[in-house]
Amino acid sequence: MSRFDFSHPPFTHLSNAERQTLENAADIVFFDDEELILSPSKPVDALYVVIKGVVREMADDEVIAVYHQRDTFDARSMVAGHTSTRFVVHEEALVFALPRDTVLALTDSNPSFGAFFFASISQKFGAMARESGNRELQTLLTATVRDACSRLPVFAEGSDSILDAARLMKQRKSKSILVRHGERLGMFTTTDFRDIILTATPSSAPLHQVCHFDLITVDIDDFLFNALLTMTQRNIRRLVVMERGEPAGILAQVDILSYFSNHSHLIAQRLDRAESLDELAAIAEQITRLVSILSSHGVKAPQLGRLVQALNARLFERAWQLIAPAELVANSCLLVMGSEGRGEQILKTDQDNALLIRDGFDHPAIRGACQTFSDTLARFGYPPCPGGIMVRNPDWCRHEQAMRDQLYRWVLTPDGDALMNLAIFIDAEAVAGDQSLLTQCRQYLNSLLSDDESFYARFARAIEQFDTPLGFFAQLLTKEKDGAATLDIKKGGIFPIVHGIRALALRHGIGASNTFERLQLLAERGLLERELANDVGEALSFLLGLRLSHGLAELADGRSASNLIRPERLSTLERDLLKDALALVKRFKGYLRHHFRLGAIA
């Protein structure tokens, strides 16, 4: 058995022969408390990996990083051959010392391994994303029938005719129905119509004469694999799902295959078929579970964000259709805004939504429907917005002309609140109703905007609202929260990128809402240097992924997902990439200051 743990990056990229080379060259070294390992006065001739104990990185008397078991230090110093900081043992440490010459030789022969030492920022983030795709896949053998069963049972009476059944199946878009006949329960499927035609059975014949009563069932909490095995063994395509002795659904073979291959497609089908808010509440829970599964499969945060945006849009649309009168749905436009509108909200956070109403239309149910919708989203797990940016707030439930008037005030008197509200509205996406209402408001907003550089500067200045938590010596600047050192990854990293790109897009008339699409269009039009656009995009992708992984961990612990991360829980590679990302944020903020001349505004 190997004495060296190759299960964490960048060592996962080494071949068996390369691992053997590295292990043969490695020394195990013991350091006592307070012993100095690296310092500016001595050359760096090794890369160190902690086996046990704690090592602190110090700049003067300040601790700028702490290294625990499996952490690596210090790749930058090893490449340079010297260090500007000190690495001091805090608790007796046992470490691997990997000779510098051996490590550098491996970086030359193995580009994937070398990328972690020499690649550009965007290449490093890309390598990290590919690494996450190689994680062990979450097994689907533990999935239950409840997870995949999306077909609610459709019932008919045994005395109903075959023609009645055909009409019912067409109406309910179902390929099978359950037939009640006395104490018996049978099933009638589209396949049975073939036999009816072949035997010339009249369409007026009662269902109990042609349906099948020898049903094969499965319990809703049984393993999905067992259901698939039963179908294979019995050569059948459907099972009746039972819950506490009563039929709860129909499980079709295609449902199982969909679950194994495309969970999102199954959820989308359930959303389309949902006929109650209770059903939607159950589906909303599945969306979070889908995120967890796909994240464990290595799907990157930007792609997850767009998928969740699509599913949430259908969830919100169906909820609005179930809550609001049909005439209100037809004469209004339901909007999602902020990160939800951009397609960058992966886990459930505060509601950001609004309702545009057609001028001249009124309905007594508007206020009640809006209140119910906000309450329903809270029930689905989307907490109310602390700032009240929800349809239940009259400020965000307006007729089109009233919203135009509001846009006029936000642009012409751009104080702090106005600019914040404008930024939120700019990211709006329509999810239900008449989308032309949003299009017309956007066109009006564009007509208000001019070449007033001072306006765009004031709009962009929000990037200065939060400090970047990266110190002079590249140390992560944390604040204590509940006895732990944390940093706010949204305020310190994600927001400056998102708002900076939003400001550039607004200035140059780019209508896309998604930050990555905005970046791509800015680069394609020569409005942002391609290399900077790539670096910013990869940094944002990494920060979103880091927030997602921490949010999922918080949910698993029974807590609400937050934007706070604990750097001490990151691997060495993740901490290094976080430092790179925050350094990129600082660089991008500097670019924005120059571009918008932020120093010239009071």
ZAKOL-564956 format. One record per atom (N, C-alpha, C, O): x, y, z. Coordinates in steps of 0.05 Angstrom, whole numbers, plus 5000, padded with zeros to 4 digits. Example, Ala and Ser with C-alpha at 12.3 -4.5 7.8 and 13.67 -1.06 7.14 Angstrom:
526448865156
524649105156
526449345156
528549345169
525749555142
527349795143
525850015157
526850235161
This chain:
501749765000
500050005000
501850255000
503850265013
500950454985
502450704983
502450855010
500350865023
504650965017
504751125042
503951405036
503451565055
503651485011
502951755003
500051754993
499251574978
498451955001
495751974993
495552124967
495952374966
494951984945
494752114919
491852184911
491252234888
490052184931
487152214925
486252504923
483852554920
488052694925
487252974925
488953124905
491253054901
487853334892
489253484871
491753624883
491653704907
493853664868
494053594839
495053304835
495553224812
495553154856
496852894854
495052684840
496052484831
492452744838
490652564823
491352554793
490452364780
492852744783
493452754755
495952594748
496752584724
497252474767
499652324762
499052044754
497151924764
500551934735
500251654727
501451474749
502751574768
501051214747
502151034767
505151054768
506351054790
506351074745
509351084744
510251344757
512251354771
508851564751
509651824763
509151834793
510751954807
507051704802
506651684831
508851534844
509751604866
509751324831
511951164843
514551334844
515951314864
514951484823
517351664823
517251864846
519251904860
514951984849
514652184870
514952054898
516252164916
513751824902
513851694928
516651604934
517551624958
518151514915
520851424920
522651654928
524551624943
521951904918
523652134924
522852274950
524352434961
520452214960
519352354983
520752275009
521352045013
521252475026
522252425053
519952485073
518352665068
519952355095
518152415117
519752565139
521852455148
518952805146
520452975164
518753045188
516353105184
519953045211
518553125236
519453405244
521853455244
517553585251
518253845261
516953885288
514553805292
518354005307
517354045334
515754305335
515754465316
514354355357
512854595360
514654845357
516854855366
513555045342
514855295337
517355275320
518755475317
517855045309
520155015291
519555145264
517355145254
521655275253
521355415228
521955225205
524055095204
520055205186
520455035163
521455185139
523455105126
520155415132
520955585110
521155865120
519655955137
522956015108
523256305115
524656445092
525856315075
524456715091
525656865069
528656835068
529856885047
529956755090
532856735091
533956475080
536456445078
532256285073
533256025063
531855945038
529456005034
533255815019
532055734994
529855514998
530055365017
527955514981
525755314982
526555084964
526555114939
527154854975
528054624959
526154384959
526854174951
523654434970
521754214971
518854324972
518354554979
517054154964
514154204967
513254024990
513953784991
511754135009
511053995034
508153915034
506454065025
507553675044
504853585048
504553495077
506053325086
502553605091
502253545119
501053265123
498953205111
502353105139
501252845146
499652865172
497352765173
500653005191
499153075215
500453315228
502753385223
498853455245
499853695258
498753945244
497053925226
499754175252
498754435242
501154615236
502954635252
501154735212
503254925205
501955185198
499855195184
503155405208
502055675202
503955825183
506355805185
502655975165
504156155148
503956435160
501756525166
506256565164
506356815179
507557035162
509456995147
506357275163
507457515152
507957705175
506057805187
510457745182
511157875207
509857715230
510457475233
508157845246
506857695268
503957615262
502557515279
503157645236
500457585229
500257315216
501757255198
498257155224
497756895212
496056945187
493857055188
497156855164
495656895139
494556645127
492956645108
495456415137
494356155128
495055935148
497055955162
493355735150
493755515168
493455255152
491655225136
495455065155
495454825139
495154585158
496554555178
493254405150
492654165166
493253915149
494653925129
492353685159
492753435145
491953445116
489853545109
493753345098
493453325069
493853595055
493853605030
494153815070
494654075057
497454085047
499353965058
497854235025
500454255011
501454545014
499854735012
504054575020
505254845020
508154815011
509354605016
509455004999
508155234987
508855234958
511155274951
506955174940
507455134912
508755384899
510655354884
507655614906
508755864894
511755894902
513355964885
512255854927
515055884936
516855674924
519155734917
515855434921
517555224909
518255294880
520555254872
516355394865
516855464837
518955694836
520755684820
518555894853
520356124854
523056054866
525056184859
523155854884
525655784897
526055944923
528155904936
524256124930
524556274954
521756354964
519856334948
521556454988
518956534999
519156805013
521356875023
517056955014
517057215027
515757195055
515657395069
514756955062
513456925088
514756695103
516556555092
513956655128
515056445145
512956225149
510656285153
513855975149
512155745155
513155615181
515255505183
511355645202
512155565229
510255355240
507855365236
511455155253
509854935264
508255035288
509455155306
505654985288
503955065310
503554835329
503454865353
503154595317
502954345332
504854155319
505054145295
506153985335
508153795324
507153695297
504953585295
508953715277
508053645250
509853435238
512253435241
508453255224
509753055208
509053115179
506653125173
511053145162
510453235134
511953065114
514152955120
510853055090
512452955067
513953185056
512853405052
516453145050
518053345036
518653235008
520053045004
517353364987
517653274960
519753444946
519353684943
522053324938
524253484927
523353664904
521953574886
524353904904
523554104884
524154004856
522554034838
526553894852
527353804825
525553584815
524853584791
524653404832
522853184824
520153304816
519053224796
519053484833
516453594827
516553754801
514653724785
518653914797
518754074773
519053904748
518053964727
520553674751
520753494728
518053374721
517453344697
516453314741
513753204735
511953424722
510253354706
512353674730
510753884717
511453914688
509753994672
513953854681
514853874653
513653644637
512953684614
513553404648
512753164633
509753124634
508652984617
508353244653
505453204656
504053474656
503953604677
502953564633
501753834632
499453874651
499054094662
497853664656
495553694675
496553744703
495453914717
498653604711
499853644737
501153924738
500954064758
502553994716
503954254715
502054484715
502754704723
499554444706
497654664705
497154784732
496555024734
497354614753
496754714780
499054894790
498755024811
501254894776
503555054785
504155294766
505055504775
503655254740
504455454721
502255574704
502755774690
499855454704
497855544686
496855824692
497155924714
495455934672
494156194677
491856154696
491055924701
490756374705
488456354724
486156204712
485056024725
485456264687
483156134675
483755834671
481955664674
486255764664
486955484660
486855334687
485955104688
487655464709
487555334735
484655274743
484055054752
482955474739
480155434746
478855214729
477255054739
479655204703
478655004686
479554724694
477954534693
482054704703
483054444712
481654364738
481054124741
481054554755
479554484779
476754384773
475854194786
475454504753
472754424745
472854134734
471053974740
474854074718
475153804707
475653604729
474653384729
477153694749
477753514772
475153444786
474753214795
473353644790
470853594804
469153394789
467553254800
469553384762
467953194746
468852914750
467352724742
471152874762
472152594766
471452494794
472352274801
469952644810
469252544836
467552284833
466252244812
467552134853
465951884853
463051964850
461952124865
461751834830
458851894825
457151794847
457551574858
455151954854
453251864874
451651634864
450551644842
451651414878
450251174869
447251224867
446051344884
446051114845
443251144842
441750884851
439350864850
443350694861
442150454872
440550504897
438950344905
441050734910
439650794935
437150954930
435651014948
436551024904
434151174898
431750994903
431850754899
429551124911
427050974916
424951034895
425251224879
422850874895
420650914876
419451194880
418651324860
419351284905
418251554910
419751774895
418651974886
422351734891
424051934877
423351954848
423552164836
422351734836
421951734807
419051734798
418451784775
417251664817
414451634810
413151914805
412852064823
412551974780
411452234773
408552214763
407252424758
407551974759
404951944746
402851894767
402651674779
401152094773
398952054791
396851864778
396451884754
395551694794
393651504782
391151654771
390151834783
390251564748
387751654736
385751424739
386251204730
383451474751
381551264757
379151274739
378151494731
378051034732
375551004718
373950784732
375150624746
371450774727
369750564738
369550334719
369650364694
369250084729
369049854712
366649864694
366749734673
364650004701
362250024685
362550224662
360850234643
364650394663
365050584641
365750434615
366850214616
365150554593
365650424567
368550464558
369950644568
369350314538
372050344527
372250624515
374350754516
370050724502
370150994491
370451204513
371951404509
369251164536
369551344559
372551344567
373651554573
373751104568
376551084575
378351234556
380251374564
377751214530
379351354510
379251654514
381251794512
376751754519
376552044523
378052134548
379352344548
377851974569
379252044595
382252044591
383552224601
383251844577
386151824573
387152054556
389352164560
385552134536
386352364520
386352624536
388152784535
384252654552
383952894569
386252924589
387253134593
386952694602
388952704623
391752644612
393752624627
392052604586
394652554573
396052324586
398452334593
394552114590
395551874604
395451634586
393551604570
397451464588
397451214572
396450974588
396350754578
395551024612
394350804628
392450924649
392851154658
390450774656
388550854677
388050614695
388350384686
387350664720
386550464738
383450434738
382050634737
382550194739
379750134737
378650014763
379649804772
376750154776
375550044800
372949894792
371249994778
372849644802
370449484796
369849324821
371049114826
367949424837
367349294863
369849324881
370849544885
370749094891
373149094909
375649054893
377849044905
375449034867
377748964851
378949224838
377549414834
381549204832
382849434819
384349324795
386049134797
383749434772
385049354747
386449574733
386449804742
387649514710
389049714694
388349684665
388149454655
388049914652
387449914623
389450104610
389850334620
390850014589
393050164577
392550204547
390750084536
394150374535
393950414506
394550154491
393450114469
396149984502
396749724489
394249564487
393849404467
392349584506
389949434505
388149504481
386549344472
388449754471
386849834448
387549664424
385849604407
390049574422
390849404400
389249144400
388249054379
389049024424
387548774426
384648814420
383348644408
383549044428
380749104423
380149124393
378149014384
382049254379
381649274349
381848994336
380248934319
383848844345
384248574333
381848394338
381248214322
380548424361
378348244368
375648364362
373548254367
375748604350
373248744342
371348784365
368948774361
372448844388
370748894412
369449174408
370849364402
366849194413
365549454409
366449664430
367049594452
366549914421
367450124439
365550174462
366250304482
363150064460
361250094482
361549884504
360149894524
363349694500
363849484520
364849604546
366449794545
364049494569
364949604595
367949534599
368849324591
369249714614
372049674618
372749424634
374849304629
371049344652
371749114669
372048854653
373148654662
370948864628
371148624611
373848614596
374648394587
375248834594
377648834577
380148914593
382448894583
379849014617
382249094633
383548854647
382348634647
385848904658
387348694672
387248734702
387848954712
386348524716
386148554746
388448424761
388748454785
390148284746
392448154759
394748354761
396848324747
394448564777
396348774778
398848694793
398848544812
401148804783
403648774797
404349044809
404349244795
404849044835
405249294849
408049314861
409549114862
408649554870
411149604883
410649814905
409050004900
411849794927
411549994949
413050244942
415250234930
411950474949
413150734942
415850774954
417450934944
416450634976
419050674989
421050444983
423150424995
420250274964
422150064955
424250184938
423950404927
426550044934
428650144918
427850144888
426549954879
428650354874
427950374846
429150144830
428050054810
431550064838
432849844824
431049594825
430949434806
429749544848
428049304850
425649324831
424849124820
424649564828
422449604809
423249544781
421849414766
425649634773
426749584747
427149284743
426649174721
428149154764
428648864762
426048714758
425948524743
423948804773
421348674770
420248704741
419248514730
420548944730
419548984703
421148804683
419948694665
423748784688
425348624670
424548324672
424348184652
424248234697
423547954701
420847884691
420447664679
418848064694
416048004685
415548094657
413348044646
417448234644
417048334617
414648524616
412948494598
414548714634
412348904635
413549184635
415849224639
411749384629
412749654627
411749844649
412650064652
409849744665
408649914685
408149764711
407649524711
408449904733
407749794759
405849984773
406050234770
404049874789
402350054805
403850104831
404649914845
404150354838
405550434862
403550454885
401550594884
404250314907
402450314930
403750454954
406150434958
402150604968
402950744993
400950685015
398650775012
401750545035
399950465057
397450325047
395250375057
397950145028
395749985018
393950104997
392049974987
394450354990
392750494970
394450564946
396850634948
393250564921
394750634897
395550934898
393851104902
398150984894
399151264896
400151364869
400751604866
400451184850
401551274824
402051034806
401550804813
402951104782
403750914762
406750954756
407551184750
408350754758
411250774752
411650634725
411350394723
412450784705
412950674678
415950634675
417550754688
416550444657
419350384652
420850634643
423150674650
419550804627
420851054617
421451244640
423351394638
419851234662
420451404685
423051324698
424651494706
423551054700
425950964712
428351044695
430351134705
428150994669
430351064651
430851364651
433151444649
428751514653
429051814654
430451894679
432152064679
429751754701
431051824727
434051754726
435651914736
434651524715
437451444714
439151624694
441551664698
437851724674
439351874653
438952174654
440752324647
436652264663
436052554661
434052634682
431652644677
434952684706
433252754728
431653004723
429253024731
432853204710
431453454705
429053424687
427053554691
429253244668
427053194650
424653084665
422353154660
425152914685
423052794701
421653014717
419253014719
423253184729
422053404745
420453584728
418253674736
421353644704
419853824686
417153694679
415153834677
417153434675
414653294669
412753324692
410353374688
413753284716
412053304740
410953584743
408653624751
412553784736
411554064738
409254114719
407254244726
409554004695
407454044675
404853904683
402654004676
405053684698
402653534705
401453614732
399253534739
402953774747
402053834774
399353984774
398954164758
397553894792
394854014793
394254144820
392054224825
396254154837
395854274864
398454394874
400654314865
398154584893
400554694905
402054494922
404454504925
400654294933
401954084948
403853924930
406053864939
402953864906
404753724887
407153894881
409453794880
406754154877
409054324870
410954344894
413354364889
409954344918
411754354941
413654114942
416054144948
412553884935
414253644935
416253654913
418553574916
415553774890
417353794867
419553994874
421853964866
418854214888
420854414896
423054284912
425454364910
422354094929
424353954945
426253784927
428553764932
425053674906
426653504888
428753674872
430853564865
428153924867
429954094853
432654124868
434754104856
432454164894
434854184910
436353914910
438853914909
434953694911
436253434910
437553394883
439753274882
436353484862
437553464835
440153624834
442153524823
440153854846
442654014847
444853864861
447153864851
444253734883
446253584898
447353354881
449753314881
445553214867
446452984851
448153084828
450352974823
447253284813
448753374790
451353504798
453353484784
451453644821
453853754831
455953534837
458253564831
454953314849
456753094855
457752954830
459852824830
456252994808
457152884782
459053074768
460053004746
459653294780
461653484768
460453694750
461953824736
457853724749
456653934732
457354204744
457054244768
458354394728
459354644738
457054824746
454854804736
457655014764
455655194775
454155354754
451755384755
455555464733
454055624713
451955454699
449755554694
452655214692
450655044678
448454964697
446054954689
449154904722
447054844742
445155084745
442755044748
446255324746
444655564749
442555584727
440255654733
443355544702
441455564680
439355344681
437055394675
440155104690
438254884692
436154944714
433754914710
437155034737
435355104759
433555334751
431255334759
434655524736
432955754727
430655654710
428355744714
431255464692
429055354675
426955204692
424555234687
427855044711
426054894727
424455084746
422055054749
425755274758
424355464775
422355624759
420155684769
423055704734
421155854718
418555694714
416355804715
418855434709
416455274705
414955234732
412555224732
416555214753
415255184780
413655444786
411355424795
414855674782
413555924789
411155974770
409056064779
411455904745
409355934726
406955764733
404655854733
407455514740
405255334747
403955424773
401455414775
405455514792
404355614817
402555854812
400355874823
403556034795
401956274789
399356204775
397256324780
399556014757
397155924742
395055794761
392655824757
396055654782
394155534801
393055734821
390855694832
394455954825
393656154845
391956374833
389756444843
392856484810
391556724799
389356654779
389456444766
387256814778
385156774757
386356784729
388356924725
385256634711
386356614684
386556884671
388456934657
384557064675
384657324662
386857494673
387957664659
387657454699
389857604710
392557494698
394257654692
392757234696
395157124683
395557234655
397757294647
393357244640
393557334612
394157634609
395257714589
393457794629
393758084628
396058184646
396058414654
397858014652
400158094669
402657944660
402457764643
404858014672
407357874667
408857844693
409558034706
409157594701
410657524725
413557524720
414457384702
415157674736
418057694732
419557574755
418657584778
421857454749
423857394769
426257574763
426857634740
427657654784
429757854781
432257774797
432257554809
434257944797
436657884811
438057634801
437957584777
439157474819
440657234811
438757034798
439656874781
436257024806
434356844793
433956924764
433856754747
433657184759
433357274732
435857224715
435557164691
438157244727
440657194712
441256894708
442956824691
439756724722
440356434720
442856364736
444356184728
443256494758
445656444775
444956374804
446656354821
442356334809
441456254836
441055954835
439155864822
442755804848
442655514847
441055404870
439255244867
441755484894
440255404918
438255614925
438455844916
436255544940
434055724945
434855954964
435755904986
434656194954
435156424970
432756614969
430656534960
433256864977
430957054979
429457084953
430557074931
426857124956
425157184933
425957454921
426457644936
426057464895
426257714880
424357694856
425157584836
421957804859
420057784837
418258024835
418158194854
416858054813
415158284809
412858214790
413058004777
410858384788
408658334770
408058594755
407558804766
408158574728
407258794711
404458734702
403858514693
402758934703
399858904696
399259074672
400159304671
397758974654
397059124630
395459374637
393659364654
396159594625
394659844631
391759814624
391059704603
390059914641
387159894637
385859644648
383459624649
387559454656
386359204667
386459214698
388359304710
384259134710
384059124739
382458874746
380858774731
383058774770
381658534780
381758534810
383758594822
379558474823
379458474852
381258274865
381858294889
382158074850
383857864862
386857914861
388457744870
387558144850
390458194845
392058184871
393958024874
391258334891
392758354916
392758084931
394857994941
390457954931
390357694945
392057484931
393357324945
392057484904
393657284890
396657334894
398157144897
397357584895
400257654899
401157574927
403357454930
399457624947
400157544974
400357234976
402257134988
398457094964
398556804964
401056694950
402256504959
401756824928
404056734913
406656764929
408256574930
406956994943
409357034960
409356824983
411456714989
407056784995
406856585016
407456305006
408756145020
406556244982
407055974970
410055934965
411055714971
411356134954
414256104950
415756064976
417655904977
414856194997
416156155023
415655865032
417455745043
413355765027
412755485034
414555295017
415355085027
415155364992
416855204975
419855214984
421455064973
420455395002
423255415011
424655665003
427155695007
423255854990
424456104981
423756325001
421456415001
425456395019
424756585041
423956855030
424956935009
422257005044
421557275036
424057455034
425957425049
423957635015
426157825011
426158035034
424158155038
428458065048
428558265070
427858545060
426858715075
428558605035
427958865024
425258895012
424559105001
423658685014
420858695004
420558694974
418558784964
422558594960
422458584931
420858334922
422058134914
418258354925
416458124920
413758234909
413158464914
412258064896
409758154884
407758244905
405958404899
408058154930
406158234950
406558524959
404858644971
408858644951
409458924957
408359094933
409159054911
406559284939
405359444917
407459584900
406959634876
409859644911
411959764895
412959584873
414059684853
412559324876
413459134856
411158994843
411458774831
408759104845
406359004831
405059244819
403359374832
405759304794
404959564782
403859524754
404559334740
402059704747
401259714718
403659814702
405559934713
403659764676
405959824660
406760114661
409060174663
404760294659
405460574659
406660654686
408460824687
405660544708
406760614734
409660514736
411260644749
410260284724
413060184724
414760354707
417160404714
413760454685
415260644668
415960894684
418160994683
413960994699
414461234715
416661174736
418261344742
416560934747
418560864767
421360844754
423260944765
421560724730
424060714716
425160994711
427561054713
423361184703
424161454698
425361584723
427461714721
424161534746
425261644771
427861524778
429761664787
428161264774
430661124781
432961234764
435261264773
432461294738
434561384720
435161684725
437461764725
433061844728
433462134730
434262224758
435562434760
433662074778
434462144806
435861904818
434761774836
438261834808
439561584816
440961594843
443461604844
439361584864
440661554890
441261254895
440861094877
442261194919
443060924924
440960714921
441360514908
438560764932
436360574930
435360544901
434760334892
435260774887
434360764859
436160594842
435260444826
438760634846
440760484830
440560184836
440860014819
440160124862
439959844870
437459714857
437659494846
435259854858
432759754846
433059724816
431959534804
434359914804
434759904775
436459664768
435859524748
438559614783
440259374778
438659124780
439058934764
436859104800
435258864803
433358834779
433058614769
432159054770
430259034748
431658964722
430558824705
434059064718
435559014693
435858714688
435958624665
436058554710
436458264708
433858114705
433857864706
431658254701
428958114702
428657924678
429557974656
427257704684
426357514663
423457454668
422557424691
421957434646
419057364648
418757064651
420056904637
417056974669
416556694673
413656614668
413056374665
411756804667
408956734663
407556984652
408257204658
405456934637
403857154627
404857264601
406157134585
404257524596
404857654571
407657784573
408057994585
409557654559
412357754561
412758024547
414658164553
410958104530
411258364516
411158594535
412258804529
409858554559
409858774579
412658834589
413359064592
414258624593
417058674601
418658794578
420258974582
418258684554
419658794531
419159084527
421059234522
416759174530
416059454527
417359624548
418259854543
417459524573
418759674594
421759694589
422959904595
422859484579
425759494573
426359694550
428259844552
424659694531
425059884509
424860174519
426360344511
423060224537
422760484549
425260554565
426260784564
426260364581
428660414597
430960484578
432460674584
431260344556
433460404538
433260684526
435260814521
430760764522
430361044511
431161254532
431861484524
431061184557
431861384578
434861414581
435861624588
436261194575
439161194578
440461354557
439661344533
442561504564
443961674545
446861634548
447761434560
448461814537
451361794539
452461944563
454762024563
450761964583
451562104608
453461924624
452561744638
456061974621
458061794633
457861804664
458461604677
456962024675
456762044704
454661854715
454961744737
452461814699
450461624708
451561334709
451161204729
452961254689
454160984688
456260954710
456560734722
457661164716
459661154737
458361114764
459260954780
456161264769
454661234794
453560954796
453460834818
452560844773
451460574773
453660364780
453160184795
456060404768
458160214772
459460234799
460760034809
459160454812
460660504838
459860314859
461260284879
457660164856
456859964877
458959754880
458959614901
460859714861
462959514865
464759584889
466059404899
464659834897
466359924920
464859874946
465959934968
462459774945
460859744970
462159554990
461859595014
463459344980
464759154998
467659114991
468459114968
469259095012
472159045008
472658764999
471258575006
474758734983
475658464975
477258344998
479258465006
476458105008
477757995032
480457855025
480857615031
482358015014
484957905008
487058115016
486958345006
488858045034
490758235044
493258275027
493458155005
495058435037
497458515022
499158265016
500358254994
499358085034
501057845030
499357615020
500057375025
497257665006
495457464994
494157295016
493357065011
493857405040
492457255061
489457315058
488657525051
487957105065
485057135065
484157285090
484857205112
482657495087
481757665109
479057565119
477057575104
478957465143
476457345153
475357505176
476657665188
472857445183
471557555206
470357325222
469457125212
470357365249
469357145266
466357145266
465057345269
465256905262
462356865262
461856595276
462656385267
460456615299
459856375315
462356215322
462455975321
464456365329
466956245337
468656135315
470656005321
467956195290
469556095267
470456325250
468956525247
472656295237
473656495218
472256455191
472556245179
470756655182
469256635157
469756875139
470657085148
469056845114
468957075096
466457045079
465556825072
465257275071
462857285055
463657275025
464557475014
463257045013
464157004985
462557164965
463457234944
460057224972
458357384954
459157674955
459757794934
459357794978
460058074980
462958114970
463458314956
464757944979
467557984973
468457914945
470458014935
466957724932
467957624907
465857624885
466357724863
463557504890
461557464869
460257734860
460057794837
459357894880
457958134873
459558334856
458558434837
462158384863
463658584846
463858494817
463758654799
464158234813
464258134785
461558164771
461358284749
459458064784
456758074772
455958364766
454958424745
456358544786
455358814782
457158964762
456259124746
459758904763
461559034744
460858964715
460759134697
460258704710
459458614683
456758734676
456258804653
454958744696
452358864691
452659164682
451259254664
454459304696
454859584689
455959614661
455159794646
457859444654
458959454627
456859394606
456759524585
455259184612
453159114593
451159334589
450259394567
450359464612
448459694610
449659914594
448360034577
452159974599
453560204585
453660154555
453360344539
453959904546
454359844518
451859724505
452059614483
449559744518
447059654506
446859364501
445559274482
447959194518
447758904516
445358814532
445258864556
443558674519
440958614532
440958354547
438958294561
443058184545
443057924558
442957964589
443958164599
441657774602
441457794632
443557634646
444457714668
444357404635
446357234648
449157354647
449957454626
450557334669
453257464670
455157334651
456757484638
455057074647
456956944629
456257014600
458157044584
453757044593
452957134567
453857424562
454857484541
453557584582
454457864580
457457874575
458458024558
458957714590
461857704586
462557624558
464257754545
461257414548
461857314521
461257534500
462957574482
459057674503
458357884483
460258124485
460958234465
461058194510
462958414513
465658344499
466858514486
466558094502
469058014490
468757994459
470558084445
466457884450
466057854421
466058124407
466958154384
464958334420
464758594408
467158764413
467259004406
469258654425
471658794430
471459004452
473059194453
469458974469
469059174491
470459094516
470659244535
471458844517
472958744540
475058554529
474458384513
477558584538
479758414529
479058124533
478158044555
479457954513
478657674514
479957524537
478557374551
482557574542
483857424564
482657504591
482257334608
482057764595
480857854620
478057734622
477257654644
476557734601
473857614601
473957324609
472357234625
475857174598
476156894605
476856854635
475656684648
478757014644
479556994672
477257064691
476856934711
475757274684
473557364701
471357144702
470257084723
470857034678
468756824677
469556574693
467856464707
472056484691
472956254706
472956304736
472356134752
473856544743
473856614771
471056614783
470556514804
469156734768
466356734777
465256454779
463856384798
465856284760
464956004760
465955864785
464555714798
468555914791
469755784815
468355884840
467755724858
467956144842
466656264867
463856154870
463056094892
462356144848
459656034850
459655744858
457955654874
461655594848
461855314855
462555274884
461555094898
464355444894
465155434922
462755504940
462355364961
461255704933
458855774949
456855544948
455555484968
456555414925
454755194923
455554964941
453854854955
458054884940
458954654956
458654704986
457854525001
459154954994
458755025023
455855035029
455054955051
454155135011
451355145016
450054865018
448354825036
450954685001
449954405003
450754275029
449254135041
453254335038
454154225064
452454335087
451854195106
451854595085
450154715106
447354595106
446254535128
446254545083
443554415081
443654135093
441854055107
445853995087
446153725097
446353715128
445553525140
447353935139
447553965168
444954075181
444854125205
442954115164
440354215175
440254515178
438554615191
442154655166
442254955168
441455075141
441354935120
440855325141
440255465116
442855525101
444955575113
442655515074
445055575058
445655875061
443856035060
448255935063
449056215067
451356275047
452256095032
452256525048
454556605032
457156595047
459256675036
457156505072
459556495088
461056235084
459856015085
463656255079
465256015078
467456025098
468256235107
468355795106
470555775126
473055675112
473255435105
474955855107
477355785092
478855545104
480155395089
478755515130
480255295142
479255015133
480654825135
476855005123
475754755113
476354695084
475654485073
477654885071
478454855043
481054695041
482654705059
481354555019
483954425013
485954645006
485254875001
488454565005
490554754997
489954864970
490255104965
489254694951
488654774924
486354974923
486455174910
484154914938
481855084938
482555354950
481655564941
484155354971
485055614983
486655774964
486356014961
488455634950
490155784930
488455894908
488856124899
486555734898
484755834877
482956064887
482356244872
482156044912
480556264923
482156514924
481156734917
484756494932
486456724931
486756834903
486757074899
487156654884
487356744856
484856884847
484957084833
482556774854
480056894846
479657164858
478857354844
480257194884
479957454897
482057654886
481457894884
484457564879
486357734867
485357834840
485658064832
483957654825
482757724799
480557934804
480158124788
478957894826
476858094832
478158364836
477058564826
480258374851
481658634856
482558754829
482258994824
483658594812
484658684786
482258784769
482458994756
480058644769
477758724754
476558984765
475659154749
476459014791
475459264803
477259494795
476259714790
479859444793
481659654784
481059734755
481059974748
480459534738
479759594711
477159764709
476959954694
475159684726
472659834726
473060114736
471760304726
474760154756
475260424766
476260604744
475460834741
478160484728
479260644706
477260684684
476960904673
475760474677
473860494655
471660694660
470960854642
470660694684
468460874691
469361124705
467761294713
471961154708
473161394722
471861434749
470861654755
471761224765
470361244791
471661444810
470361544827
474261494806
475561684823
474761974818
475262144835
473362014796
472562294789
469862374800
469062604798
468362174811
465662244821
465762274851
467262144865
464062454861
463962524889
462362304904
462162324928
